Structure formats: structure tokens, C-alpha cells
Amino acid sequence: MLQRLADARSLTVSELAAPLPLAMPTVLKHLTVLERAALVCRHKTGRTVTVTLQPAALSEAMAWLQRTETFWTGRLDRLAVVVASPRPSGPSTSEEEPP
């Protein structure tokens, strides 16, 4: 839905739902979630409801994703170094008895 709105910027609910394999109540439920997240805005004119993408909210989401990616990339890179490091060998477990 967000990609279609990004391409068209604004669609009626019917236009947005047309190519989706979802029932209209399901589409409306998804739109409610997107609206609560401030990702879309709905405007009603008569019987027609138009949905518009709110790019500012997407920018905030992208900023959060970039911060999260930076955080986890650093941590995972350090973990890879630790895993790849040779492990110190412990005491020998030789089965021979000392003389």
C-alpha cells in the first residue's frame, strides 16, 4: 500500500484496494493502522475517501532504521571478530601418566 501511494501520492480507497488480494474490511483495517502511525492521511469528500502518503513520517522511520542499522552493524562486526579469533588452548588432556 505504501509503495502504491509513494508512486501515486494520493489514491481513493477503492483504487488502492483494487489490485490487492484483500477484502475491503482488511484494507480499511490496514489503513487505520497506517493512519495511527501517521504514515497516511484520509480525506473524505462526499462518499469518496482519498488516502495520501505522509512522507515526513517515512523520513522519521528511515532515520530510526539507519540509527538501528548503525548500532547493530557495529555490534555484529565486533561479534564476527570475536568468533573468528583463535581461541586460547586450555591445559593439555594427555592420557599419559607422569613418570
Contact map, one row per residue, 1 for C-alpha under 8 A:
111110000000000100000000000000000000000000000000000000000000000000000000000000000000000000000000000
111111000000000000000000000000000000000000000000000010000000000000000000000000000000000000000000000
111111100000000000000000000000000000000000000000000000000000000000000000000000000000000000000000000
111111111000000100000000000000000000000000000000000000000000000000000000000000000000000000000000000
111111111110000100000000000000000000000000000000001110000000000000000000000000000000000000000000000
011111111000000000000000000000000000000000000000000010000000000000000000000000000000000000000000000
001111111000000000000000000000000000000000000000000000000000000000000000000000000000000000000000000
000111111110000000000000000000000000000000000000000000000000000000000000000000000000000000000000000
000111111110000000000000000000000000000000000000000110000000000000000000000000000000000000000000000
000010011111000000000000000000000000000000000000011110000000000000000000000000000000000000000000000
000010011111111100000000000000000000000000000000011100000000000000000000000000000000000000000000000
000000000111111100000000000000000000000000000001111000000000000000000000000000000000000000000000000
000000000011111110000000000000000000000000000001111000000000000000000000000000000000000000000000000
000000000011111111000000000000000000000000000000000000000000000000000000000000000000000000000000000
000000000011111111100000000000000000000000000000000000000000000000000000000000000000000000000000000
100110000011111111110000000000000000000000000000000000000000000000000000000000000000000000000000000
000000000000111111110101001000000000000000000000000000000000000000000000000000000000000000000000000
000000000000011111110000000000000000000000000000000000000000000000000000000000000000000000000000000
000000000000001111111000000000000000000000000000000000000000000000000000000000000000000000000000000
000000000000000111111100000000000000000000000000000000000000000000000000000000000000000000000000000
000000000000000000111110000000000000000000000000000000000000000000000000000000000000000000000000000
000000000000000010011111011000000000000000000000000000000000000000000000000000000000000000000000000
000000000000000000001111111000000000000000000000000000000000000000000000000000000000000000000000000
000000000000000010000111111100000000000000000000000000000000000000000000000000000000000000000000000
000000000000000000000011111110000000000000000000000000000000000000000000000000000000000000000000000
000000000000000000000111111111000000000000000000000000000000000000000000000000000000000000000000000
000000000000000010000111111111100000000000000000000000000000000000000000000000000000000000000000000
000000000000000000000001111111110000000000000000000000000000000000000000000000000000000000000000000
000000000000000000000000111111111000000000000000000000000000000000000000000000000000000000000000000
000000000000000000000000011111111100000000000000000000000000000000000000000000000000000000000000000
000000000000000000000000001111111110000100000000000000000000000000000000000000000000000000000000000
000000000000000000000000000111111111000000000000000000000000000000000000000000000000000000000000000
000000000000000000000000000011111111100000000000000000000000000000000000000000000000000000000000000
000000000000000000000000000001111111111100000000000000000000000000000000000000000000000000000000000
000000000000000000000000000000111111111111000000000000000000000000000000000000000000000000000000000
000000000000000000000000000000011111111000000000000000000000000000000000000000000000000000000000000
000000000000000000000000000000001111111100000000000000001000000000000000000000000000000000000000000
000000000000000000000000000000000111111110000000000001001000000000000000000000000000000000000000000
000000000000000000000000000000000111111110000000000011101100000000000000000000000000000000000000000
000000000000000000000000000000100110111111000000001111000000000000000000000000000000000000000000000
000000000000000000000000000000000010011111100000001111000000000000000000000000000000000000000000000
000000000000000000000000000000000010000111110000111100000000000000000000000000000000000000000000000
000000000000000000000000000000000000000011111000111000000000000000000000000000000000000000000000000
000000000000000000000000000000000000000001111111110000000000000000000000000000000000000000000000000
000000000000000000000000000000000000000000111111110000000000000000000000000000000000000000000000000
000000000000000000000000000000000000000000011111100000000000000000000000000000000000000000000000000
000000000000000000000000000000000000000000011111100000000000000000000000000000000000000000000000000
000000000001100000000000000000000000000000011111110000000000000000000000000000000000000000000000000
000000000001100000000000000000000000000001111111111000000000000000000000000000000000000000000000000
000000000111100000000000000000000000000001111001111100000000000000000000000000000000000000000000000
000010000111100000000000000000000000000111100000111110000000000000000000000000000000000000000000000
000010001110000000000000000000000000000111000000011111000000000000000000000000000000000000000000000
010011001100000000000000000000000000001110000000001111100000000000000000000000000000000000000000000
000000000000000000000000000000000000011110000000000111111100000000000000000000000000000000000000000
000000000000000000000000000000000000001000000000000011111110000000000000000000000000000000000000000
000000000000000000000000000000000000000000000000000001111111000000000000000000000000000000000000000
000000000000000000000000000000000000111000000000000001111111100000000000000000000000000000000000000
000000000000000000000000000000000000001000000000000001111111110000000000000000000000000000000000000
000000000000000000000000000000000000000000000000000000111111111000000000000000000000000000000000000
000000000000000000000000000000000000000000000000000000011111111100000000000000000000000000000000000
000000000000000000000000000000000000000000000000000000001111111110000000000000000000000000000000000
000000000000000000000000000000000000000000000000000000000111111111000000000000000000000000000000000
000000000000000000000000000000000000000000000000000000000011111111100000000000000000000000000000000
000000000000000000000000000000000000000000000000000000000001111111110000000000000000000000000000000
000000000000000000000000000000000000000000000000000000000000111111111000000000000000000000000000000
000000000000000000000000000000000000000000000000000000000000011111111100000000000000000000000000000
000000000000000000000000000000000000000000000000000000000000001111111110000000000000000000000000000
000000000000000000000000000000000000000000000000000000000000000111111111000000000000000000000000000
000000000000000000000000000000000000000000000000000000000000000011111111100000000000000000000000000
000000000000000000000000000000000000000000000000000000000000000001111111110000000000000000000000000
000000000000000000000000000000000000000000000000000000000000000000111111111000000000000000000000000
000000000000000000000000000000000000000000000000000000000000000000011111111100000000000000000000000
000000000000000000000000000000000000000000000000000000000000000000001111111110000000000000000000000
000000000000000000000000000000000000000000000000000000000000000000000111111111000000000000000000000
000000000000000000000000000000000000000000000000000000000000000000000011111111100000000000000000000
000000000000000000000000000000000000000000000000000000000000000000000001111111110000000000000000000
000000000000000000000000000000000000000000000000000000000000000000000000111111111000000000000000000
000000000000000000000000000000000000000000000000000000000000000000000000011111111100000000000000000
000000000000000000000000000000000000000000000000000000000000000000000000001111111110000000000000000
000000000000000000000000000000000000000000000000000000000000000000000000000111111111000000000000000
000000000000000000000000000000000000000000000000000000000000000000000000000011111111100000000000000
000000000000000000000000000000000000000000000000000000000000000000000000000001111111100000000000000
000000000000000000000000000000000000000000000000000000000000000000000000000000111111100000000000000
000000000000000000000000000000000000000000000000000000000000000000000000000000011111110000000000000
000000000000000000000000000000000000000000000000000000000000000000000000000000001111111000000000000
000000000000000000000000000000000000000000000000000000000000000000000000000000000001111100000000000
000000000000000000000000000000000000000000000000000000000000000000000000000000000000111110000000000
000000000000000000000000000000000000000000000000000000000000000000000000000000000000011111000000000
000000000000000000000000000000000000000000000000000000000000000000000000000000000000001111100000000
000000000000000000000000000000000000000000000000000000000000000000000000000000000000000111110000000
000000000000000000000000000000000000000000000000000000000000000000000000000000000000000011111000000
000000000000000000000000000000000000000000000000000000000000000000000000000000000000000001111100000
000000000000000000000000000000000000000000000000000000000000000000000000000000000000000000111110000
000000000000000000000000000000000000000000000000000000000000000000000000000000000000000000011111000
000000000000000000000000000000000000000000000000000000000000000000000000000000000000000000001111100
000000000000000000000000000000000000000000000000000000000000000000000000000000000000000000000111110
000000000000000000000000000000000000000000000000000000000000000000000000000000000000000000000011111
000000000000000000000000000000000000000000000000000000000000000000000000000000000000000000000001111
000000000000000000000000000000000000000000000000000000000000000000000000000000000000000000000000111
